[in-house]
Amino acid sequence: MLSLLFALLALGAGMAAAGLLAYEWLYLRDRSRIQAVAKRRLGVVSEGSQADKGLAALLGHTPLAPLVKRRADERRKTSFERDLPALLEVIALGMQAGMGFDQAFALYTERFSTPLAQYCKESLEVWQKGLKSRDEGMRQLAELVGIPSFRQFVSSVLRALRFGAPMTQLLLDLAKEARKEYRAKRQELVAKAPVKMLLPTGALILPAMLLLVMGPIMLDLMRKMG
């Protein structure tokens, strides 16, 4: 009976440790995936360690693969939402200084190294080389980024360029709205965090803690009964 109790204690502690390690690995993996996607689109291949490759390949054949992909997409879009206000403000300031739209757009891609800047740089090179029109390139960029605020930015810019309307104040207003929207989403996630922590706490940590607390009591009862 005593050996069984210690086995249960060890199992509970092992489950808690394994759960925390798995959560940490998934978090780091999703965070690095954003940079890996940008590098791959630019033709830069990251070698990585053999252990990481083997673990990723193993995970790709398990039910966790859709979860990892969904989390990576969410983090990528969150990165774009965070960086969009800076893009809009840089373009607005550049146009205030007398630059054209393409020059101000290129200024952001040269001064920033975010995933959004890498995507914008690639699209800018495509229409500057004449492979696509600017309108088509920006629409495809909006589909690639995949967030509503960026689609609104592209739609507003193309409309203003077509009719020759001033864009500086428009871009500043869009930047303000994008920053408010991003802040509201962050506050919503913070409010939901305690609820999301209930599952790992209840499934992994709580059983181990109960075993650690109840173990001495059970041992004491066994001694009295013996």
Backbone as a chain_set.jsonl record, in Angstrom:
{"seq": "MLSLLFALLALGAGMAAAGLLAYEWLYLRDRSRIQAVAKRRLGVVSEGSQADKGLAALLGHTPLAPLVKRRADERRKTSFERDLPALLEVIALGMQAGMGFDQAFALYTERFSTPLAQYCKESLEVWQKGLKSRDEGMRQLAELVGIPSFRQFVSSVLRALRFGAPMTQLLLDLAKEARKEYRAKRQELVAKAPVKMLLPTGALILPAMLLLVMGPIMLDLMRKMG", "coords": {"N": [[0.828, -1.206, 0.0], [1.952, 1.199, 0.792], [3.957, 1.524, -1.136], [2.351, 1.829, -3.383], [1.124, 4.267, -2.84], [3.321, 6.038, -2.926], [3.957, 5.685, -5.586], [1.713, 6.787, -6.844], [1.998, 9.435, -6.017], [4.405, 10.1, -7.314], [3.566, 9.775, -9.96], [1.591, 11.783, -10.183], [3.125, 14.113, -9.763], [4.837, 13.868, -11.946], [3.026, 14.1, -14.086], [2.182, 16.755, -13.778], [4.613, 18.142, -14.189], [5.222, 17.316, -16.814], [3.049, 18.4, -18.203], [3.404, 21.177, -17.824], [5.894, 21.526, -19.113], [5.218, 20.787, -21.739], [3.361, 22.784, -22.38], [5.033, 25.045, -22.25], [6.833, 24.471, -24.311], [5.143, 24.498, -26.579], [4.382, 27.181, -26.525], [6.842, 28.556, -27.006], [7.432, 27.46, -29.465], [5.362, 28.378, -31.132], [5.869, 31.101, -31.005], [8.342, 31.357, -32.304], [7.612, 30.532, -34.797], [6.449, 32.571, -36.297], [8.618, 34.193, -37.08], [9.96, 32.272, -38.576], [8.237, 31.822, -40.749], [8.332, 34.298, -42.082], [11.079, 34.36, -42.786], [11.205, 32.153, -44.482], [9.616, 32.957, -46.623], [11.237, 34.915, -47.651], [13.271, 33.467, -48.641], [15.167, 32.576, -46.872], [16.548, 30.028, -45.094], [16.162, 28.439, -42.1], [18.159, 26.369, -40.179], [18.035, 24.974, -37.644], [17.902, 22.751, -34.759], [18.546, 19.19, -34.676], [17.078, 17.768, -32.814], [14.891, 19.457, -32.358], [13.73, 19.45, -34.88], [13.026, 16.755, -35.098], [11.158, 16.521, -33.011], [9.2, 18.321, -33.898], [8.414, 17.047, -36.252], [7.366, 14.692, -35.188], [5.232, 15.751, -33.706], [3.692, 16.721, -35.784], [2.275, 14.538, -36.712], [0.348, 13.978, -34.903], [-2.693, 14.483, -32.956], [-2.288, 17.049, -31.953], [-1.329, 18.731, -33.897], [-3.202, 20.421, -35.446], [-3.862, 22.205, -33.365], [-1.424, 23.473, -32.785], [-0.963, 24.745, -35.245], [-3.181, 26.478, -35.36], [-2.692, 28.109, -33.129], [-0.297, 29.251, -33.947], [-1.142, 30.741, -36.175], [-2.833, 32.544, -34.88], [-1.018, 33.949, -33.276], [0.583, 35.065, -35.254], [-1.224, 36.818, -36.534], [-1.792, 38.45, -34.362], [0.698, 39.652, -34.06], [0.776, 41.161, -36.434], [-1.384, 42.913, -35.98], [-0.374, 44.334, -33.818], [1.8, 45.681, -34.967], [0.75, 47.198, -37.02], [-0.237, 49.936, -36.442], [2.215, 51.374, -36.259], [3.193, 51.13, -38.873], [1.24, 52.62, -40.299], [1.578, 55.166, -39.167], [4.239, 55.766, -39.824], [4.098, 55.893, -42.624], [2.316, 58.046, -42.864], [3.826, 60.143, -41.683], [5.999, 60.174, -43.414], [4.768, 60.994, -45.804], [3.908, 63.47, -45.01], [6.352, 64.715, -44.945], [6.859, 65.111, -47.584], [7.243, 62.892, -49.207], [6.313, 60.408, -51.678], [3.664, 57.923, -51.796], [4.731, 55.299, -52.24], [7.426, 55.693, -51.571], [7.238, 56.388, -48.85], [6.11, 54.054, -47.912], [8.172, 52.262, -48.461], [10.023, 53.293, -46.7], [9.16, 52.414, -44.185], [9.562, 49.62, -44.473], [12.306, 49.552, -44.623], [13.233, 50.551, -42.194], [12.208, 48.958, -40.198], [12.102, 45.652, -38.817], [10.133, 43.769, -38.469], [7.78, 40.963, -38.781], [5.565, 41.905, -40.291], [6.744, 44.053, -41.662], [8.545, 42.634, -43.256], [6.824, 41.196, -44.942], [5.569, 43.341, -46.229], [7.766, 44.473, -47.529], [8.466, 42.505, -49.374], [6.166, 42.475, -51.038], [6.237, 45.116, -51.954], [8.582, 45.13, -53.506], [7.751, 43.496, -55.566], [5.731, 44.973, -57.011], [7.222, 47.22, -57.627], [9.085, 46.252, -59.41], [7.508, 45.826, -61.554], [6.127, 43.468, -61.877], [3.576, 43.124, -60.961], [0.66, 45.188, -60.712], [0.396, 48.07, -58.541], [-2.058, 48.233, -57.195], [-3.037, 45.592, -57.395], [-0.967, 44.224, -56.102], [-1.131, 45.275, -53.474], [-3.67, 44.455, -52.722], [-3.34, 41.669, -52.698], [-1.437, 41.531, -50.7], [-2.999, 42.354, -48.534], [-4.731, 40.157, -48.338], [-2.885, 38.224, -47.661], [-1.886, 39.112, -45.17], [-4.28, 39.178, -43.671], [-5.93, 40.4, -41.676], [-8.708, 42.357, -40.51], [-8.318, 45.17, -40.079], [-6.056, 45.786, -41.58], [-6.97, 45.263, -44.153], [-8.869, 47.278, -44.337], [-7.16, 49.489, -44.303], [-5.755, 49.11, -46.753], [-7.886, 49.28, -48.599], [-8.756, 51.932, -48.134], [-6.456, 53.404, -48.823], [-6.052, 52.745, -51.542], [-8.37, 53.82, -52.62], [-7.998, 56.536, -52.037], [-5.651, 57.061, -53.494], [-6.576, 56.648, -56.061], [-8.43, 58.709, -56.462], [-6.997, 60.931, -55.808], [-7.069, 61.989, -53.223], [-6.221, 63.577, -50.063], [-4.08, 61.877, -47.752], [-2.803, 61.858, -45.304], [-4.025, 62.603, -42.757], [-6.026, 60.711, -42.789], [-4.575, 58.304, -42.575], [-3.421, 58.64, -40.051], [-5.716, 58.656, -38.459], [-6.607, 56.045, -38.95], [-4.488, 54.666, -37.792], [-4.824, 55.351, -35.108], [-7.305, 54.123, -34.576], [-6.623, 51.44, -35.084], [-4.76, 50.977, -33.055], [-6.371, 51.299, -30.787], [-8.149, 49.169, -31.159], [-6.405, 46.987, -30.991], [-5.513, 47.272, -28.336], [-7.924, 46.869, -26.977], [-8.43, 44.182, -27.577], [-6.273, 42.966, -26.298], [-6.863, 43.567, -23.633], [-9.187, 42.121, -23.351], [-8.218, 39.501, -23.6], [-6.616, 39.38, -21.319], [-8.578, 39.516, -19.369], [-9.796, 37.056, -19.763], [-7.864, 35.267, -19.05], [-7.674, 34.123, -16.327], [-9.799, 32.258, -16.406], [-9.002, 30.501, -18.429], [-6.815, 29.361, -17.227], [-7.873, 27.586, -15.454], [-8.252, 25.004, -16.478], [-5.588, 23.734, -17.008], [-4.734, 23.94, -14.36], [-6.632, 22.466, -12.888], [-6.475, 19.925, -14.138], [-3.786, 19.106, -14.13], [-2.057, 20.223, -12.072], [-3.56, 20.339, -9.668], [-4.338, 17.57, -8.947], [-1.789, 16.489, -8.288], [-1.056, 18.158, -6.136], [-3.076, 17.533, -4.308], [-2.468, 14.861, -3.778], [0.012, 15.175, -2.542], [-0.746, 16.567, -0.263], [-2.629, 14.873, 0.954], [-1.168, 12.597, 1.302], [0.563, 12.314, 3.731], [-1.523, 12.228, 5.634], [-2.902, 9.89, 4.958], [-0.876, 8.024, 5.385], [-0.588, 8.255, 8.164], [-3.087, 7.346, 9.005], [-2.92, 4.715, 8.118], [-0.894, 3.743, 9.764], [-2.152, 3.898, 12.276], [-4.267, 2.133, 11.88], [-2.848, -0.182, 11.468]], "CA": [[0.0, 0.0, 0.0], [2.842, 2.361, 0.863], [4.596, 1.693, -2.453], [1.338, 2.344, -4.298], [0.943, 5.678, -2.543], [4.449, 6.787, -3.478], [3.848, 5.625, -7.045], [0.71, 7.774, -7.241], [2.607, 10.747, -5.833], [5.359, 10.318, -8.405], [2.811, 9.926, -11.203], [0.974, 13.102, -10.196], [4.167, 15.122, -9.978], [5.305, 13.74, -13.328], [2.013, 14.659, -14.98], [2.238, 18.216, -13.679], [5.84, 18.617, -14.848], [5.106, 17.099, -18.258], [2.094, 19.365, -18.739], [4.026, 22.497, -17.869], [6.926, 21.509, -20.156], [4.549, 20.775, -23.042], [2.797, 24.117, -22.607], [6.14, 25.966, -22.518], [7.373, 24.186, -25.646], [4.192, 24.986, -27.576], [4.443, 28.642, -26.534], [8.068, 28.973, -27.683], [7.359, 27.019, -30.856], [4.48, 29.302, -31.854], [6.511, 32.413, -31.074], [9.387, 31.32, -33.327], [7.042, 30.202, -36.106], [6.219, 33.818, -37.027], [9.873, 34.558, -37.724], [10.309, 31.25, -39.56], [7.43, 32.04, -41.952], [8.878, 35.454, -42.789], [12.354, 33.981, -43.38], [10.964, 31.232, -45.577], [9.108, 33.72, -47.756], [12.357, 35.67, -48.204], [14.28, 32.55, -49.131], [16.162, 32.289, -45.831], [16.198, 28.762, -44.467], [16.735, 28.255, -40.763], [18.452, 24.952, -40.046], [17.465, 24.44, -36.414], [18.542, 21.572, -34.206], [17.953, 17.924, -35.083], [16.066, 17.392, -31.823], [13.701, 20.273, -32.592], [13.106, 18.954, -36.113], [12.393, 15.471, -34.815], [9.975, 16.747, -32.187], [8.185, 18.947, -34.743], [7.897, 16.016, -37.155], [6.523, 13.81, -34.39], [4.009, 16.476, -33.364], [2.891, 16.892, -36.983], [1.465, 13.353, -36.952], [-0.499, 13.771, -33.738], [-3.844, 15.405, -32.918], [-1.905, 18.397, -31.534], [-0.9, 19.533, -35.051], [-4.118, 21.548, -35.706], [-3.772, 23.182, -32.279], [-0.197, 24.252, -32.978], [-1.165, 25.598, -36.421], [-4.12, 27.538, -35.004], [-2.015, 29.041, -32.228], [0.684, 29.995, -34.735], [-1.88, 31.731, -36.96], [-3.302, 33.584, -33.969], [0.123, 34.778, -32.876], [0.996, 35.831, -36.429], [-2.17, 37.917, -36.71], [-1.577, 39.372, -33.247], [1.894, 40.419, -34.403], [0.399, 42.145, -37.455], [-2.228, 43.936, -35.35], [0.477, 45.163, -32.969], [2.734, 46.475, -35.769], [0.058, 48.009, -38.022], [-0.229, 51.382, -36.172], [3.519, 51.945, -36.605], [3.222, 51.226, -40.335], [0.394, 53.733, -40.734], [2.166, 56.434, -38.726], [5.45, 56.027, -40.612], [3.666, 56.329, -43.957], [1.759, 59.394, -42.729], [4.926, 61.096, -41.446], [6.769, 60.28, -44.646], [4.026, 61.797, -46.779], [3.963, 64.841, -44.509], [7.681, 65.245, -45.281], [6.951, 65.306, -49.02], [7.444, 61.651, -49.938], [5.167, 59.748, -52.265], [3.207, 56.776, -51.008], [5.68, 54.198, -52.365], [8.629, 56.032, -50.811], [6.919, 56.288, -47.424], [5.9, 52.632, -47.652], [9.508, 51.668, -48.446], [10.697, 53.763, -45.485], [8.807, 51.494, -43.095], [10.197, 48.318, -44.677], [13.754, 49.687, -44.413], [13.539, 50.905, -40.808], [11.66, 47.972, -39.263], [12.416, 44.257, -39.156], [9.04, 42.934, -37.985], [7.192, 40.127, -39.831], [4.756, 42.735, -41.174], [7.662, 44.794, -42.531], [9.094, 41.694, -44.238], [5.769, 40.933, -45.926], [5.395, 44.564, -47.02], [8.947, 44.637, -48.372], [8.358, 41.57, -50.495], [5.127, 42.95, -51.953], [6.712, 46.359, -52.567], [9.537, 44.785, -54.561], [7.021, 42.899, -56.687], [5.119, 45.972, -57.898], [8.242, 48.137, -58.127], [9.712, 45.616, -60.563], [6.535, 45.75, -62.625], [5.536, 42.143, -62.018], [2.15, 43.316, -60.708], [0.316, 46.58, -60.442], [0.373, 48.383, -57.114], [-3.363, 47.872, -56.644], [-3.11, 44.14, -57.254], [-0.018, 43.813, -55.074], [-1.622, 45.624, -52.14], [-4.812, 43.582, -52.398], [-2.804, 40.36, -52.334], [-0.812, 41.694, -49.39], [-4.082, 42.383, -47.541], [-5.189, 38.788, -48.151], [-1.819, 37.49, -46.975], [-1.876, 39.526, -43.762], [-5.489, 38.519, -43.195], [-6.628, 41.026, -40.552], [-9.644, 43.353, -41.052], [-7.8, 46.539, -40.048], [-5.135, 45.968, -42.703], [-7.811, 45.337, -45.351], [-9.434, 48.626, -44.356], [-6.062, 50.378, -44.702], [-5.514, 48.951, -48.19], [-9.039, 49.81, -49.317], [-8.759, 53.39, -48.02], [-5.314, 53.948, -49.573], [-6.298, 52.606, -52.976], [-9.406, 54.79, -52.981], [-7.402, 57.873, -51.999], [-4.729, 57.186, -54.619], [-7.332, 56.704, -57.306], [-9.11, 59.998, -56.61], [-6.099, 62.02, -55.451], [-7.467, 62.586, -51.938], [-5.132, 63.608, -49.066], [-4.076, 60.632, -46.98], [-2.07, 61.944, -44.037], [-4.936, 62.534, -41.612], [-6.709, 59.422, -42.878], [-3.691, 57.272, -42.039], [-3.294, 58.854, -38.607], [-6.964, 58.193, -37.848], [-6.601, 54.588, -39.008], [-3.514, 54.199, -36.798], [-5.452, 55.49, -33.783], [-8.324, 53.083, -34.444], [-5.954, 50.14, -35.002], [-4.156, 50.851, -31.723], [-7.476, 51.087, -29.83], [-8.656, 47.817, -31.355], [-5.413, 46.044, -30.452], [-5.544, 47.38, -26.873], [-9.161, 46.248, -26.492], [-8.277, 42.728, -27.661], [-5.341, 42.553, -25.242], [-7.574, 43.637, -22.361], [-10.127, 41.004, -23.328], [-7.449, 38.289, -23.324], [-6.213, 39.42, -19.918], [-9.76, 39.193, -18.563], [-10.114, 35.635, -19.928], [-6.733, 34.432, -18.626], [-7.95, 33.26, -15.158], [-10.684, 31.148, -16.781], [-8.223, 29.537, -19.199], [-5.868, 28.677, -16.345], [-8.55, 26.588, -14.635], [-8.082, 23.67, -17.05], [-4.314, 23.122, -16.611], [-4.635, 23.842, -12.902], [-7.449, 21.352, -12.401], [-6.119, 18.634, -14.713], [-2.383, 18.723, -13.955], [-1.418, 20.617, -10.815], [-4.384, 20.031, -8.499], [-4.19, 16.182, -8.469], [-0.492, 16.291, -7.614], [-1.098, 18.849, -4.849], [-3.936, 16.767, -3.403], [-1.726, 13.689, -3.344], [1.048, 15.6, -1.593], [-1.378, 16.963, 0.996], [-3.319, 13.737, 1.569], [-0.253, 11.487, 1.548], [0.867, 12.135, 5.162], [-2.728, 11.85, 6.381], [-3.169, 8.477, 4.683], [0.152, 7.254, 6.08], [-0.919, 8.285, 9.575], [-4.235, 6.455, 9.203], [-2.465, 3.341, 7.95], [-0.157, 3.342, 10.97], [-3.11, 3.689, 13.362], [-5.03, 0.931, 11.594], [-1.966, -1.33, 11.628]], "C": [[0.866, 1.262, 0.0], [3.518, 2.618, -0.474], [3.616, 2.248, -3.475], [1.123, 3.838, -4.097], [2.071, 6.519, -3.121], [4.434, 6.779, -5.009], [2.833, 6.647, -7.562], [1.249, 9.19, -7.094], [3.573, 11.073, -6.97], [4.646, 10.531, -9.725], [2.174, 11.307, -11.291], [1.977, 14.208, -10.439], [4.693, 15.073, -11.405], [4.325, 14.318, -14.324], [2.041, 16.179, -14.959], [3.458, 18.764, -14.394], [5.747, 18.466, -16.354], [4.149, 18.096, -18.889], [2.686, 20.746, -18.856], [5.098, 22.576, -18.947], [6.297, 21.544, -21.544], [3.964, 22.144, -23.368], [3.893, 25.113, -22.968], [6.71, 25.735, -23.911], [6.449, 24.713, -26.736], [4.237, 26.509, -27.669], [5.673, 29.13, -27.302], [8.031, 28.605, -29.156], [6.503, 27.969, -31.68], [5.134, 30.662, -32.02], [7.565, 32.453, -32.178], [8.829, 31.062, -34.714], [6.804, 31.463, -36.941], [7.47, 34.231, -37.782], [10.249, 33.551, -38.801], [9.53, 31.443, -40.852], [7.981, 33.202, -42.768], [10.2, 35.103, -43.474], [12.155, 33.063, -44.582], [10.46, 31.957, -46.813], [10.21, 34.547, -48.409], [13.475, 34.77, -48.704], [15.365, 32.223, -48.138], [15.713, 31.046, -45.092], [16.912, 28.657, -43.136], [16.933, 26.771, -40.518], [17.807, 24.36, -38.803], [18.186, 23.192, -35.959], [17.827, 20.319, -34.664], [16.871, 17.495, -34.104], [14.778, 18.155, -32.047], [12.963, 19.803, -33.839], [12.374, 17.639, -35.856], [11.13, 15.622, -34.0], [8.853, 17.384, -32.997], [7.571, 17.935, -35.696], [6.979, 15.054, -36.416], [5.195, 14.465, -34.059], [3.099, 16.623, -34.573], [2.003, 15.714, -37.297], [0.572, 13.019, -35.764], [-1.688, 14.72, -33.79], [-3.499, 16.816, -32.484], [-1.543, 19.294, -32.705], [-1.875, 20.664, -35.371], [-4.071, 22.618, -34.629], [-2.556, 24.081, -32.453], [-0.368, 25.211, -34.148], [-2.095, 26.763, -36.095], [-3.474, 28.566, -34.093], [-0.982, 29.879, -32.975], [0.002, 31.067, -35.576], [-2.375, 32.873, -36.08], [-2.172, 34.52, -33.56], [0.627, 35.618, -34.048], [0.078, 37.029, -36.635], [-2.05, 38.933, -35.57], [-0.358, 40.247, -33.499], [1.576, 41.493, -35.428], [-0.442, 43.265, -36.854], [-1.402, 44.871, -34.473], [1.335, 46.124, -33.798], [2.039, 47.402, -36.758], [0.042, 49.496, -37.695], [1.098, 52.048, -36.517], [3.656, 52.103, -38.116], [2.441, 52.447, -40.817], [1.015, 55.074, -40.353], [3.435, 56.776, -39.51], [5.085, 56.509, -42.012], [3.128, 57.759, -43.892], [2.858, 60.437, -42.534], [5.782, 61.262, -42.699], [6.079, 61.138, -45.69], [3.939, 63.255, -46.325], [5.287, 65.513, -44.871], [7.882, 65.413, -46.784], [7.209, 64.054, -49.825], [6.158, 61.215, -50.623], [4.792, 58.533, -51.436], [4.219, 55.641, -51.061], [6.95, 54.471, -51.561], [8.391, 55.904, -49.316], [6.702, 54.831, -47.015], [7.247, 51.913, -47.558], [10.281, 52.086, -47.194], [10.408, 52.845, -44.314], [9.532, 50.164, -43.254], [11.706, 48.369, -44.435], [14.11, 49.883, -42.939], [13.085, 49.864, -39.796], [11.984, 46.564, -39.756], [11.355, 43.293, -38.625], [8.539, 42.023, -39.111], [6.322, 40.93, -40.8], [5.635, 43.525, -42.137], [8.26, 43.891, -43.6], [8.069, 41.39, -45.33], [5.571, 42.147, -46.838], [6.575, 44.769, -47.975], [8.876, 43.737, -49.587], [7.324, 42.032, -51.517], [5.55, 44.226, -52.668], [7.684, 46.074, -53.702], [8.83, 44.221, -55.785], [6.429, 43.972, -57.587], [6.12, 47.029, -58.364], [8.966, 47.572, -59.344], [8.755, 45.44, -61.732], [5.912, 44.39, -62.819], [4.028, 42.172, -61.771], [1.904, 44.805, -60.54], [0.291, 46.818, -58.94], [-0.955, 47.984, -56.491], [-3.462, 46.369, -56.399], [-2.171, 43.652, -56.157], [-0.507, 44.112, -53.67], [-2.826, 44.779, -51.749], [-4.328, 42.19, -52.0], [-2.098, 40.415, -50.979], [-1.865, 41.705, -48.29], [-4.619, 40.976, -47.278], [-4.156, 37.961, -47.399], [-1.772, 37.832, -45.491], [-3.123, 39.005, -43.049], [-6.155, 39.112, -41.973], [-7.519, 42.152, -41.095], [-9.079, 44.764, -41.092], [-6.819, 46.796, -41.189], [-5.909, 46.035, -44.015], [-8.451, 46.723, -45.476], [-8.385, 49.649, -44.789], [-5.828, 50.31, -46.204], [-6.655, 49.548, -49.003], [-9.05, 51.339, -49.299], [-7.641, 54.016, -48.845], [-5.559, 53.87, -51.069], [-7.359, 53.596, -53.45], [-8.832, 56.201, -53.03], [-6.435, 58.09, -53.159], [-5.467, 57.32, -55.943], [-7.939, 58.085, -57.532], [-8.239, 61.184, -56.204], [-6.445, 62.703, -54.146], [-6.271, 62.61, -50.991], [-5.238, 62.413, -48.124], [-3.498, 60.771, -45.587], [-2.985, 61.789, -42.831], [-5.701, 61.219, -41.598], [-5.86, 58.312, -42.257], [-3.52, 57.411, -40.531], [-4.549, 58.397, -37.87], [-7.04, 56.666, -37.839], [-5.631, 53.998, -37.982], [-4.108, 54.265, -35.388], [-6.491, 54.392, -33.548], [-7.697, 51.703, -34.308], [-5.343, 49.926, -33.627], [-5.24, 50.619, -30.661], [-8.016, 49.664, -29.927], [-7.694, 46.784, -30.774], [-5.425, 46.064, -28.926], [-6.793, 46.704, -26.302], [-9.054, 44.72, -26.53], [-7.333, 42.217, -26.581], [-6.038, 42.556, -23.886], [-8.579, 42.486, -22.231], [-9.408, 39.694, -23.011], [-7.005, 38.229, -21.868], [-7.393, 39.051, -19.018], [-10.104, 37.709, -18.636], [-9.025, 34.72, -19.377], [-7.043, 33.576, -17.4], [-8.838, 32.07, -15.494], [-9.909, 30.078, -17.534], [-7.246, 28.764, -18.323], [-6.533, 27.602, -15.489], [-8.308, 25.174, -15.15], [-6.719, 23.063, -16.709], [-4.155, 22.991, -15.1], [-5.405, 22.637, -12.382], [-6.969, 20.0, -12.886], [-4.71, 18.177, -14.371], [-1.851, 19.012, -12.552], [-2.231, 20.173, -9.6], [-4.289, 18.576, -8.041], [-2.881, 15.936, -7.738], [-0.486, 16.952, -6.245], [-1.967, 18.091, -3.842], [-3.223, 15.53, -2.889], [-0.662, 14.046, -2.315], [0.452, 15.96, -0.239], [-1.977, 15.761, 1.713], [-2.376, 12.59, 1.901], [0.083, 11.289, 3.009], [-0.338, 11.702, 5.986], [-3.037, 10.372, 6.194], [-2.143, 7.594, 5.375], [-0.138, 7.167, 7.578], [-2.085, 7.34, 9.881], [-3.817, 5.0, 9.069], [-1.695, 2.854, 9.162], [-1.112, 3.053, 12.132], [-3.918, 2.422, 13.15], [-4.17, -0.322, 11.77], [-1.696, -1.608, 13.089]], "O": [[0.572, 2.244, -0.68], [3.645, 3.763, -0.907], [3.995, 3.043, -4.336], [0.959, 4.585, -5.062], [1.836, 7.566, -3.724], [4.847, 7.747, -5.646], [3.058, 7.293, -8.585], [0.992, 10.048, -7.938], [3.562, 12.177, -7.515], [5.061, 11.366, -10.529], [2.206, 11.939, -12.347], [1.727, 15.128, -11.218], [4.965, 16.112, -12.006], [4.727, 14.954, -15.298], [1.936, 16.82, -16.005], [3.355, 19.747, -15.129], [6.14, 19.365, -17.098], [4.402, 18.587, -19.989], [2.498, 21.422, -19.867], [5.204, 23.594, -19.631], [6.784, 22.248, -22.429], [4.062, 22.61, -24.503], [3.722, 25.93, -23.873], [7.033, 26.69, -24.617], [6.913, 25.309, -27.709], [4.141, 27.068, -28.761], [5.563, 30.014, -28.151], [8.536, 29.346, -30.0], [6.871, 28.327, -32.798], [4.977, 31.307, -33.057], [7.681, 33.444, -32.9], [9.498, 31.342, -35.709], [6.943, 31.427, -38.163], [7.412, 34.576, -38.962], [10.8, 33.931, -39.834], [10.079, 31.254, -41.937], [8.087, 33.114, -43.991], [10.426, 35.501, -44.617], [12.86, 33.185, -45.584], [10.837, 31.61, -47.933], [10.128, 34.85, -49.6], [14.516, 35.258, -49.144], [16.388, 31.649, -48.511], [14.62, 31.014, -44.527], [18.136, 28.775, -43.067], [15.988, 25.991, -40.633], [17.106, 23.352, -38.891], [18.996, 22.636, -36.7], [16.644, 20.362, -35.003], [15.858, 16.922, -34.509], [13.69, 17.587, -31.943], [11.733, 19.758, -33.864], [11.256, 17.431, -36.328], [10.138, 14.939, -34.254], [7.685, 17.039, -32.815], [6.363, 17.948, -35.931], [5.944, 14.645, -36.941], [4.148, 13.819, -34.121], [1.877, 16.648, -34.429], [1.059, 15.854, -38.074], [0.095, 11.891, -35.642], [-1.694, 15.661, -34.583], [-4.33, 17.713, -32.627], [-1.456, 20.509, -32.533], [-1.424, 21.794, -35.558], [-4.22, 23.804, -34.925], [-2.643, 25.298, -32.289], [0.039, 26.37, -34.059], [-1.84, 27.898, -36.497], [-3.683, 29.766, -34.265], [-0.804, 31.062, -32.686], [0.51, 32.183, -35.683], [-2.34, 34.035, -36.485], [-2.352, 35.736, -33.505], [1.05, 36.758, -33.857], [0.552, 38.138, -36.884], [-2.191, 40.136, -35.791], [-0.369, 41.44, -33.192], [2.053, 42.621, -35.309], [-0.241, 44.436, -37.178], [-1.692, 46.065, -34.39], [1.571, 47.257, -33.379], [2.676, 48.312, -37.289], [0.289, 50.292, -38.601], [1.109, 53.173, -37.018], [4.184, 53.111, -38.586], [2.928, 53.215, -41.647], [0.978, 56.019, -41.143], [3.676, 57.942, -39.823], [5.705, 57.44, -42.527], [3.439, 58.585, -44.75], [2.821, 61.499, -43.156], [6.236, 62.365, -43.005], [6.727, 61.922, -46.384], [3.9, 64.166, -47.152], [5.341, 66.725, -45.078], [8.962, 65.814, -47.218], [7.381, 64.145, -51.04], [5.06, 61.593, -50.215], [5.498, 58.157, -50.501], [4.54, 55.066, -50.021], [7.488, 53.559, -50.933], [9.235, 55.377, -48.592], [7.066, 54.426, -45.911], [7.445, 51.063, -46.691], [11.099, 51.32, -46.685], [11.306, 52.529, -43.534], [10.062, 49.631, -42.28], [12.316, 47.359, -44.085], [15.164, 49.436, -42.488], [13.532, 49.886, -38.65], [12.119, 46.325, -40.956], [11.652, 42.128, -38.362], [8.836, 42.277, -40.278], [6.338, 40.667, -42.002], [5.297, 43.652, -43.314], [8.463, 44.327, -44.733], [8.415, 41.334, -46.51], [5.426, 42.009, -48.052], [6.381, 45.197, -49.114], [9.19, 44.157, -50.701], [7.574, 41.987, -52.721], [5.259, 44.404, -53.851], [7.613, 46.714, -54.751], [9.264, 44.446, -56.915], [6.597, 43.908, -58.804], [5.897, 47.671, -59.39], [9.411, 48.325, -60.211], [9.153, 44.953, -62.79], [5.232, 44.162, -63.82], [3.29, 41.346, -62.308], [2.822, 45.576, -60.263], [0.176, 45.874, -58.158], [-0.984, 47.454, -55.38], [-3.909, 45.927, -55.341], [-2.529, 42.773, -55.373], [-0.324, 43.298, -52.765], [-2.987, 44.425, -50.581], [-4.856, 41.599, -51.059], [-2.155, 39.459, -50.205], [-1.65, 41.129, -47.223], [-4.928, 40.632, -46.137], [-4.509, 37.099, -46.595], [-1.633, 36.944, -44.65], [-3.032, 38.456, -41.951], [-6.885, 38.404, -41.279], [-7.13, 42.834, -42.043], [-9.334, 45.493, -42.05], [-6.757, 47.909, -41.71], [-5.533, 46.796, -44.906], [-8.562, 47.272, -46.572], [-8.686, 50.566, -45.553], [-5.714, 51.346, -46.859], [-6.416, 50.247, -49.988], [-9.319, 51.973, -50.32], [-7.847, 55.041, -49.495], [-5.299, 54.833, -51.789], [-7.259, 54.145, -54.548], [-9.134, 56.971, -53.941], [-6.396, 59.174, -53.742], [-5.018, 58.034, -56.84], [-7.962, 58.579, -58.66], [-8.695, 62.327, -56.251], [-6.146, 63.885, -53.973], [-5.39, 61.757, -51.096], [-6.333, 61.992, -47.749], [-3.684, 59.88, -44.758], [-2.746, 60.937, -41.975], [-5.992, 60.672, -40.534], [-6.368, 57.482, -41.503], [-3.478, 56.411, -39.814], [-4.462, 57.82, -36.786], [-7.477, 56.063, -36.858], [-5.91, 52.963, -37.377], [-3.92, 53.356, -34.581], [-6.555, 53.805, -32.468], [-8.165, 50.881, -33.52], [-5.397, 48.821, -33.088], [-5.042, 49.828, -29.739], [-8.304, 49.028, -28.913], [-8.121, 45.819, -30.14], [-5.357, 45.013, -28.288], [-6.726, 46.043, -25.266], [-9.53, 44.041, -25.62], [-7.564, 41.152, -26.01], [-5.829, 41.651, -23.079], [-8.792, 41.951, -21.143], [-9.915, 38.872, -22.249], [-7.014, 37.163, -21.253], [-7.221, 38.352, -18.019], [-10.646, 37.155, -17.679], [-9.243, 33.516, -19.249], [-6.712, 32.39, -17.408], [-8.658, 30.988, -14.935], [-10.121, 28.886, -17.315], [-6.887, 27.631, -18.645], [-5.844, 26.795, -14.866], [-8.173, 24.242, -14.357], [-6.682, 21.961, -16.163], [-3.524, 22.053, -14.613], [-4.908, 21.881, -11.547], [-7.037, 19.021, -12.143], [-4.455, 16.974, -14.325], [-1.26, 18.137, -11.919], [-1.67, 19.689, -8.617], [-4.168, 18.343, -6.839], [-2.85, 15.268, -6.704], [0.031, 16.378, -5.286], [-1.63, 18.017, -2.661], [-3.344, 15.178, -1.715], [-0.455, 13.321, -1.342], [1.053, 15.7, 0.804], [-1.854, 15.635, 2.931], [-2.725, 11.706, 2.684], [-0.093, 10.179, 3.512], [-0.207, 10.911, 6.92], [-3.392, 9.68, 7.148], [-2.489, 6.533, 5.895], [0.049, 6.113, 8.187], [-2.072, 6.627, 10.884], [-4.296, 4.143, 9.811], [-1.817, 1.694, 9.554], [-0.919, 2.094, 12.88], [-4.226, 1.709, 14.106], [-4.665, -1.38, 12.161], [-0.968, -2.546, 13.416]]}, "num_chains": 1, "name": "protein.A"}
